[in-house]
């Protein structure tokens, strides 16, 4: 568990300005990608990637950007603590799941056929 105390802080004016700048950079890169349609595609894609990187870098220096960076860092740390199953264990578990799905499908199909036989074929034909 995280021992840090969570602080609920709103956005300040500087963060809003930085996020607006990041949005402008991103939208500008997309507009430039389509505006310069005559340029080689490699140049257009590189320009778009630069705009995305600049927008991301600008957004990451805001309060929410720092919070996202901390979240990603802590998620990566927790992910390293996961014990992943071996290949044989994964294959065995997958086989068991497939077998259970097949058995349950057959069971539900049998229940459906039994109810159909009892209700439609017999109960509804009694009055006829």
JOJOKA-V125899 format. One line per field, one symbol per residue. ss: DSSP state (@ for helix, = for strand, . for the rest). psi: psi as a letter, one per 30 degrees, with the letter a starting at -180 (. if undefined). burial: + if it has 9 or more other ideal C-beta (glycine too) atoms within 8 Angstrom, else -. A space follows every 10 residues. Layout:
ss->???
psi->???
burial->???
This chain:
ss->.......... ..@@@@@@@@ @@@@@@@@@@ @@@@@..... @@@@@@@@@@ @@@@@@@@@@ ..@@@@@@@@ @@@@@@@@@@ ......@@@@ @@@@@@@@@@ @@@@@@@@@@ @@@@@@@@@@ @@@.....
psi->lkfkkkkjkl kleeeeeeee eeeeeeeeee eeeeehfflk eeeeeeeeee eeeeeeeeef gleeeeeeee eeeeeeeeef fkjklleeee eeeeeeeeee eeeeeeeeee eeeeeeeeee feefgef.
burial->---------- ----++-++- +++-++-+++ -++--+---- --+++-++-+ ++-+++-+++ -+++++-++- ---+------ ---------+ --+------- ---------- -----++-+- -+------
